[in-house]
Amino acid sequence: MTLMREDILKIFKDSGALLQGHFILTSGLHSDAYFQCALVFQYPWHAEILCRETAAHFQDDKIDVVVSPAVGGIVFGQEIARLLCIRSIFAERVEGKMTLRRGFQISPGERVLLAEDVTTTGGSVKEVLLAAEAAGGEVVAVTSVVDRSGGKAEFGVPYFSLFQMEVHNLQPEACPLCQAGSTAVKPGSRGLK
């Protein structure tokens, strides 16, 4: 079954995962919309539907390991790996830098799929890509549930997202919500201790 854009949007809306308001994104940009994939992934049946579509896209790519940035990409990466019957590991931010920890290793030449929940600028994914390559992995593709970059995110490898949505990504100094006196909230995971 191929998911249509409307199907994915319905899953987000039904899960209460498409938030409207004033948000600070992981990139530092401001936005009036936020995709909280954790609210989707709290329902394993939604995770399976979304990840089955993604896993099917990569089933012939001979992926050895899925690597995700913590925290947002972990469930997405784990479920894709389960469906492809391969390993899933994640990178964590240590002193500001994405790092493989907890004994996670990538063997030289292993084929890596990077899996992120939401891509805005692609900054976190690029950091994980560098960590995977430094460990000896061959990053063959990047995937996300939502691409909110407007098609601008580039990784030097093929990129596949289930859902693309153009939303306002604003520099803080040019944010009309800030100028109107609204206080931005930061629902993402960067900075967790």
Buried (B, 14 or more C-beta within 10 A) or exposed (E): EEBEEEBBEEBBEEBEBBBEBBBBBBBEBBBBBBBBBBBBBBBEEBBBBBBBBBBEBBEEEEBBBBBBBBBBBBBBBBBBBBBBEBBBBBBBBEEEEBBBEEEBEBEEEBBBBBBBBBBBBBBBBBBBBBBBEEBEBBBBBBBBBBBBBEEEBEBEBEBBBBBBBEBEBBEEEEBEBBEEEBEBEEBBBBEEE
